[in-house]
Amino acid sequence: MGKLALAAKITHVPSMYLSEMDGPRKGTRQDAIEGHAEIGRRCRALGVDTLVVFDTHWLVNAGYHINCAPSWEGVYTSNELPHFISNMRFGFSGNPQLGRLLAKTCNEMGVETLAHDATTLNPEYGTLVPMRYMNADQHFKVVSVSALCTSHYLNDSARLGWAMRRAIEDEYQGTVAILASGSLSHRFAQNGLAPEYAFKVWSPFLEHLDHEVIRMWQQGDWADFCAMLPEYASKGHGEGFMHDTAMLLGALGWSDYDGQAEVLTPYFGASGTGQINALFPVTPQTGASIPAAQASSAAGYHAAGRL
C-alpha cells in the first residue's frame, strides 16, 4: 500500500543555523546544510509526502510519543544553546492521520506509543533544524517522534521502528522518509573549551570509534553493529542514548538489513561531537531479526538500553 522510500541518519547541529549569520562562523556548516538539501531533493524525486523524524532532543520519561499536530508555526530559541539558535522562525504542516496510524500499529505490536494530534507542543530542534534546510518551502508534511528516551530499552526502540515500517507499508496511502536525527559520539567539549573544539571531536578514542562505525555502515556489517549498539551508545556518549539509531535500524530490518550506507556529508566534529549525514537504502525485509521485548526488571534497567 504505502512505501518507505528513504532512510537516513542526519545531523542537527545548531551551528548550521549560526553559520547563516554574519560573523566568524558564517558558511562554516555549508557542507552539512547541503547534505540536508540533497536529502530533500531525493525525497522529492521519490515522491515522499511526509518526513518522520526520530528526534533526540525530545526527552520523554515514559512511553513513546508522536507529535502529529496539523501544523506548527513559531519562533524558536534553544534553551540549551541560546547563543547558537536564537529567534529562528519555523513553520510546516503535520500529518495527524499518519501519526495516529503509526501509534496504532506500534501499540498493536506491543510498543506503548501515544499520538498527539491536538497539542500545543512544538517540535524540538532535532526536527526544526533539519526542516529548515530540507523543507523550507513546506513541501513535506512532518511527524516528530520522541527519541531522547531516558527509561527505555533499545530493543523496544528497534521494535518501534519496525512497527512504523509495517504501518507505512501495510496501511498508509502514501510515501514516507524516516530520519534519525542525532549524532554519532556526543561528548560535548568541557565548559570553557567549546571554541577550541568547535570543529573537533572530544577525544581520539571517540573519533576512531565513530570512523569504525561508519566503515561498518558502508560495508554492511549490520549484525556486528547491532550487537555492539548498546555498548557504543554508552561508551560513545550516544546522543539520546542512540534510540534514534535503534529506531532507524529497526525500520530497516535490524541485523538482517543488507544495505550499505551512502555518506552525503562526510564525518565532522562539532563542539566535541561527531556528526554525519548518511543515507541507508531501503531494502525488502521480513523483520525476522527484530529483537524481542526486554523483560522488565530492576536488574535489567539501563537508560542506554540493553539487547
C-alpha positions in Angstrom: 0.0 0.0 0.0 2.3 2.7 1.2 6.1 3.0 0.7 9.1 3.7 2.9 11.2 5.3 0.3 14.2 6.8 2.1 16.0 6.4 5.4 18.9 8.5 6.8 21.0 9.3 9.8 21.3 13.1 10.0 22.9 15.9 11.9 21.0 18.7 13.5 23.9 20.7 14.9 22.8 24.3 15.9 26.0 25.7 14.3 24.2 25.1 11.0 21.9 28.0 11.8 24.7 30.0 13.3 26.6 29.6 10.0 23.9 31.6 8.2 24.8 34.6 10.3 27.4 37.3 9.5 30.4 36.8 11.6 33.4 34.4 12.1 31.2 31.2 11.8 29.4 32.3 8.6 29.5 29.5 6.0 31.3 27.0 8.2 28.5 24.4 8.1 27.6 24.8 4.5 28.5 21.1 3.8 26.0 19.9 6.4 23.3 22.3 5.0 23.9 21.0 1.5 23.6 17.4 2.8 20.2 18.2 4.1 19.2 19.9 0.9 20.3 16.8 -1.0 18.1 14.6 1.2 15.2 17.0 0.5 15.8 16.7 -3.3 16.0 13.0 -3.2 12.8 12.8 -1.2 11.0 15.0 -3.8 12.3 12.8 -6.6 10.9 9.7 -4.7 7.5 11.3 -4.3 7.8 11.4 -0.5 4.8 13.2 1.2 5.9 13.0 4.8 9.2 13.1 6.8 9.1 11.2 10.0 11.9 12.5 12.3 13.3 10.5 15.3 14.3 13.5 17.4 17.0 13.0 20.0 16.1 16.4 21.5 12.6 15.4 22.5 13.1 14.0 26.0 10.4 11.6 27.4 10.5 9.5 30.6 7.7 7.0 29.9 6.3 5.5 26.7 7.0 6.6 23.2 5.3 9.7 21.8 4.5 11.1 18.4 3.9 14.8 17.7 1.5 14.8 14.8 -0.4 18.1 15.2 -1.9 19.5 12.0 0.7 22.3 11.7 3.3 24.3 13.6 4.5 27.8 13.3 6.5 30.0 15.6 9.9 31.4 16.7 12.4 29.1 18.4 15.3 29.8 20.8 17.3 26.9 22.1 17.3 26.7 25.9 20.4 24.6 25.6 22.4 26.8 23.3 20.6 30.2 23.0 23.8 31.8 21.6 23.6 29.4 18.7 19.9 29.3 17.9 18.0 32.5 18.7 14.7 33.6 17.3 14.7 31.0 14.5 11.4 31.1 12.6 9.7 27.8 11.7 6.6 26.6 10.0 5.4 23.4 8.4 2.4 21.0 8.2 1.9 17.9 10.3 0.3 14.6 9.3 -2.2 13.6 12.0 -3.5 10.7 10.0 -0.1 9.1 9.7 0.8 9.9 13.3 -2.3 8.1 14.6 -1.7 5.2 12.3 2.0 4.8 13.5 0.9 4.8 17.1 -1.9 2.3 16.5 0.4 -0.2 14.8 3.1 0.3 17.5 0.6 -0.5 20.2 -0.7 -3.5 18.3 2.9 -4.8 18.1 3.4 -4.3 21.8 5.3 -1.0 21.9 3.3 1.6 24.0 3.0 4.7 21.9 0.8 7.8 22.1 0.0 10.1 19.2 -0.6 13.7 20.0 -2.6 15.3 17.2 -4.3 18.0 19.3 -1.4 19.6 21.2 0.3 22.9 21.7 3.7 21.1 21.9 6.1 22.3 19.3 8.9 20.1 17.8 12.4 20.3 19.3 15.4 21.4 17.3 16.3 17.9 16.3 13.3 18.3 14.0 13.3 22.1 13.4 16.9 22.4 12.2 16.7 19.7 9.5 13.3 21.0 8.4 14.8 24.5 7.8 17.1 23.0 5.1 15.1 20.1 3.8 11.6 21.6 3.9 12.0 25.4 3.7 9.0 25.7 1.3 6.9 23.4 3.5 6.6 20.9 0.6 6.6 17.9 3.0 4.4 17.1 5.9 6.2 16.3 9.1 5.8 13.9 12.0 8.2 14.1 15.0 8.9 11.1 17.2 10.5 11.2 20.7 14.0 9.7 20.7 15.6 11.0 23.8 14.3 8.1 25.8 15.6 8.1 29.4 14.0 4.9 30.7 13.6 2.7 27.6 15.3 -0.4 26.2 16.9 -0.2 22.8 15.0 -3.4 21.9 11.8 -1.6 22.2 13.0 1.3 20.0 14.1 -1.2 17.3 10.6 -2.8 17.5 9.0 0.7 17.3 11.0 1.3 14.1 9.8 -2.0 12.6 6.2 -1.4 13.7 6.3 2.0 12.0 7.6 0.5 8.8 4.7 -2.0 8.9 2.2 0.8 9.4 3.6 2.7 6.4 3.9 -0.2 4.0 0.7 -2.1 5.1 -1.8 0.6 5.9 -0.7 4.1 4.8 -1.7 5.5 1.4 1.5 7.5 0.7 5.3 7.7 0.6 7.4 8.3 3.7 11.0 9.0 4.6 12.4 8.4 8.1 15.2 10.5 9.5 17.2 9.5 12.6 18.2 13.0 13.9 21.2 12.6 16.2 24.9 12.5 16.3 27.4 9.7 16.4 29.6 10.2 19.6 28.1 13.0 21.6 30.6 14.1 24.3 30.4 17.8 24.4 33.6 19.8 25.0 34.1 20.7 28.6 32.8 24.1 29.6 35.3 26.8 28.6 36.8 24.7 25.8 33.9 24.9 23.3 35.6 27.4 21.0 38.7 25.2 20.8 36.5 22.2 19.9 34.2 24.0 17.5 35.3 21.8 14.7 36.9 18.9 16.6 35.8 15.6 18.3 36.3 15.4 22.0 38.9 12.6 22.0 40.9 10.4 19.6 39.1 7.3 21.1 35.7 8.7 20.2 36.8 9.8 16.7 38.3 6.4 15.9 35.2 4.7 17.3 32.9 6.8 15.1 35.1 6.1 12.0 34.9 2.4 12.6 31.1 2.6 12.9 30.9 4.5 9.6 33.1 1.8 8.0 30.7 -0.9 9.3 27.8 1.0 7.9 29.4 1.4 4.5 30.4 -2.3 4.3 27.0 -3.5 5.6 28.3 -5.1 8.9 24.9 -4.9 10.5 24.9 -8.0 12.6 28.1 -6.7 14.3 26.9 -3.2 14.6 23.5 -4.1 16.1 25.3 -6.3 18.6 27.6 -3.5 19.7 25.0 -0.7 19.7 24.2 -0.7 23.4 27.9 -0.5 24.3 28.6 2.0 21.6 25.7 4.1 22.9 27.1 4.0 26.4 30.9 4.3 25.8 30.4 6.6 22.8 28.2 9.0 24.7 25.5 8.4 22.1 23.0 11.2 21.7 19.6 10.3 23.1 21.3 7.0 24.1 21.1 6.3 20.3 17.5 5.4 20.4 17.1 7.2 17.1 19.6 4.8 15.6 17.9 1.8 17.0 14.6 3.0 15.6 16.2 3.5 12.2 17.8 0.1 12.1 14.6 -1.5 13.4 12.7 0.0 10.4 15.4 -1.3 8.0 15.4 -4.9 9.3 17.9 -4.7 12.2 20.7 -7.2 11.9 19.1 -8.7 8.7 19.4 -5.4 6.9 21.5 -5.8 3.8 22.0 -2.2 2.5 25.2 -0.2 2.6 25.3 3.4 3.8 26.0 6.3 1.4 27.7 9.2 3.1 26.4 12.6 1.9 28.1 14.9 4.4 31.5 13.4 5.5 32.1 13.0 9.2 32.9 16.2 11.0 33.4 17.4 14.6 31.2 20.0 16.2 31.7 21.2 19.8 33.3 17.9 20.6 30.6 15.7 19.0 30.8 13.5 15.9 28.4 14.3 13.1 27.3 12.9 9.7 24.6 12.9 7.0 24.3 9.4 5.6 21.6 7.6 3.6 20.6 4.0 4.2 19.0 2.3 1.2 15.6 0.8 2.0 15.6 -2.9 1.0 12.9 -5.6 1.3 12.8 -7.2 4.8 10.7 -9.6 6.8 11.5 -8.3 10.2 12.6 -11.7 11.4 15.6 -10.4 13.3 13.9 -7.6 15.2 14.7 -8.2 18.9 12.0 -9.4 21.3 10.7 -7.1 24.1 13.1 -6.8 27.0 11.7 -8.3 30.2 11.2 -5.6 32.8 13.3 -5.9 35.9 15.3 -3.6 38.2 18.4 -5.6 37.4 17.8 -5.2 33.6 17.3 -1.5 33.6 19.7 0.8 31.9 19.0 4.1 30.3 21.0 3.3 27.3 19.1 0.2 26.7 20.0 -3.5 26.7 19.8 -6.1 24.0 
